[in-house]
Amino acid sequence: MSRPGPTSRARIRELNGRTARERRDNLATEEPLEIRLVGLGGARKTVAITMRTPGHDFELAAGFLHGEGLAGPGEIASIAYCTDEDLPPEERYNTVTVRLRGPIPDLPALERHFVTSSACGVCGSASLDRLHERCAPLPPGGPPIDPEVLYGLPDALRAGQGVFGKTGGLHAAGLFTADGALLAVREDVGRHNAVDKLVGWSAMNDRLPLAGHVLMVSGRAGYEIMQKALAAGVPVVCAVSAPSSLAVDLAMEFGLTLVGFLRGERCNVYAGHERILME
């Protein structure tokens, strides 16, 4: 089977007033990705099945494992597409095997939300208490961000969305320096997957933690995006749309700057306003 790409073609009927024409259209590909762990000694475990846009699959796996506290960059020996005999050939590019340097971590408390979709997972006030068990609040101070830098982020992110330009159907996450330089963009049908791909890219390039960086997402900022940003050490998170209440609670409790409704030269700062340079 050929490896699935980020876009697919479909034949559609386009209506314009009372006229119609047949044509082909580009769609964002959506396929499942199974993430399997292999621990020291050969023990195996599936920890996630998520719907994603094919591309940067190894980064997605590495970012997911880091964000959930299961495996950091130094704990991963290798990542590869699965060639297990129990797997039909047509599924091998939809299954990733992550080999760990040590044993598979204890998973029972996490399994209830590791079979996921591209939508938000389990949220609630208890989530913040559990997050304190593995993530410390970010240190105060820096990086200072000029408002003009913030205002330029949405256009810079949009310019980096190659697949969105073809399909109009993908979320994006971009990693920027404090002065607005774009480092990387990742796209996916799932907003959380796009962030995982960015974190995975950072992990695989020895860039973690991401102190002094800014994360920009094309949709809303929910709890899970903030949790992934915190785990990666990102101090500033910006979103085109609104944050959720729990996302704001997390930002305030863990010392992140959270900016929403970032459009044109307007935005709302929900937490961490001290990092935004104002006259």
N, C-alpha and C positions, 0 to 999 in steps of 0.2 A: 504493500500500500504506500502511496506517496504521502509525504509529510504534509499535514494540513497547514495552510497559510492563514494570514490575518484577515483576508477578504475572500468572499465567495461571490459567485455570479448567480443571478436569478432572473427569469423572464417575467416581466410585469406588464400590466395594462395601465398606462398613464392617462388620466382624465384631465381635460382642460375645458371647462365649460361643458358643452354638449358634444365635444369631440373626444375621440380616444385613439391612442396609438400603442402598438406593441413595441417594447424595447427591452434591453437588458439593463440590469441595475446591479451595483456593487452592494454587498451586505457585509457587515462585520461578522466574521466567523465566530461561532460559539460552540465549544467542544468541552467535554469534561476532562479534567486532569486529576489523576490519582497520584498521591504522594506516598510512597512506600519507604519505610525506614528499614535498614539492615544494620543490626548492632554487632558489636564484637562477639564472635562466637557463632554468628550466622542467624540469630533470631530475627524474625521479620514481622513488620506491623504496618498496616495501612493507617495513616493518621488523618488524611483529608482527601475528600473528593470535591473539587470546586469547579464550577463552570467558568471558563476563561476564554480569552482570545489567544489562539496559538501564537507563539513567539516569546522569546526570553523565558522559556519554561524553567530553566535551571535557576534563573534569578528569582522567579516566582517561588519556587520551592525553598530556596535559601532564605528569602525574605520572610516567608510564612513561618518557617521554623524559628527564625530569630525573633520575630514579633511575638510568637506564642511562648517564648522562653524554653523551647525544646532543644535547640542546638545553635550555638554561635559559630562564627567562621572557623575558629580553631578546632571545633569538635566535628567538623565535616571532613571526611577523607576524600569523597568523590561524589559526583552527581552525574547520572547517565540515564538515558531512556532505557526502559525495562526490556529485557530479552528473555524473561522467564518462560519456560515451556508451557505454563498454564495460560499464557496470554496469547489470544489470537493475533496474527500479524497486523490486522487493521486497528488494534488498540495500542500498539507499542509506542506510538508517538503521543499517546494520551496517558502514559504512565511513566513516572519518574522514580528512579530508585536512588535514595540518598544513603550512602554508606557512612556510618559513624565510626569515629575512632574508639568509642567506648560503648557501653551497653545502651539499649533503648531506654529512655527515661520513663518514669512511671506516668501512665496516661489515663487511668480510669476516671479521674475527676474532670478530664477535659473532653472525653470522647463524645459527650452529649451534643457538642456543637462543632465537632470537627468534620462532620459530613455537611458541607455548606453549599450555599448558592452564592450568586454574586451580590446578594442583598445583605443587610446587616444581620449579625448573629445575636447571641445572648447579651442583653444589656440589663442594668439595674444597679441600685446603690451598692449591692454586695460586690459588684464587679470592681469598684474602686478599692474596697478593702482587700480583695484578692490581688489587685495590681500592686498594692503596697508591699506584698510579700516578695516581689521580684524586681520592682522598679523603684529607685529613689527619686525624689523630686529633683528637678534640674537646678543647678546653681543659679543664683540671681546675677543680673548684669548681662551684658552683651548678647548677641551682637546688636549694636544700634542700627536701626533701619530708617532711612529717609523715606517720608511718605511718597516722594516721586518714584522711588524704587518700587514701592508697593503698586503704584498705579500702572507701572509698566509690565508687571508680571503676567496678567491675563493675555495680553497680546503676544508676549514672548512664548507663553505656553501654547497658545493656539497656533503660532507659526511653526512649532515643533511637532504638531499632530499630523503626521503624514497620512495615517490610515483614516483618521476622522475626515480629512479632506475628501476622501474617496467614498466614504459610507455615511457620514453624519451620525454614526451610531455608537460611539465609544466614549468612555471616560478617559481622563488623562491625569497624570501626576508629574510634576516637574520639580527638579531639585536645583536650587539657585544658591549662589553665594550671597553674602549680606549686601553687596553692592549691585545685585541684580544680574550677574552673569549666569547664564543657563549652563548647567553641567550635564543634565540628562533628562530625557522625557520618556515615559513609558505609557502605553495605551492598553485598555482592556475593556471588555463589556462590564466587568465588575470594578467599581471604584476602589475597593479594598485590594483587589489583585494588582491594579496599577501601582498602588503604594508598595505592595510587597515586592513587585519587580524592581522598583527603585531601591528599596532597602537591600534586596538581594544583590543588585548591581554594586551598591556601596560595600556590602560585605565581601563580595568576591574581588573587589579592588582595594581592599584594606583601607577603607575610608571611615569605618565606624569607630567611635561615635561621631555623629554629624553635628557637633557643636559648631556654631557660627554659620549655619546654613538655614535656608528657608524652603519649606515644602509648600507647593501650590497645587491645589486640586481643582478640577474643572466643575465639580458638582457641589454637593453640600458636605459639611464636615460633621460626621457622626462620631460616636464614641470609639468605634473600632479604628478609624483613621487616626484619631488622637492617641489611642493606645499604641499603635504601630509607630507613630512619630516619637512618642516618649521612649519606647524601647530602643529606638535608633538614636536617641539623643538630640532630636531636632528641636530647637527652641522656639521656632516661629512657624505657624501653620496658617495658610491663607486659603480661602475658598471663594469661588464665584458666587455661591449661594449661601444658604443659612446654616448655622450650626444647630445641633440638637442641645437640649438642656443638659444631658449627661456629658456631652463633649465640653460644654462650658464649665461644668463642675470639675471635670478632670483637669482642664487647663488651669483653673484657679488653684486646685489642690496640689498640682505637681509643678507649677511654675512655668507653664508654657504661655506664649503669646498666641492668641487666637483671633484672626481677622476674618470676617464674613462679609458677604454682599460686596465683594471687591469688583467694582465695575466703573470704568471711566476714572474720574478723580474723586470717587466716593467710596467709603467702606465703613464698616462698624468694627470697633475693637472690643471684643468681649472679655478679654483677660490679657494681662501682661502688657498694658499700655506703656509701661516705663521703657520698653525697648523701642518704641516709635519716637523718633526725634521730631519734636514740635517746637515752634518758636515760643 
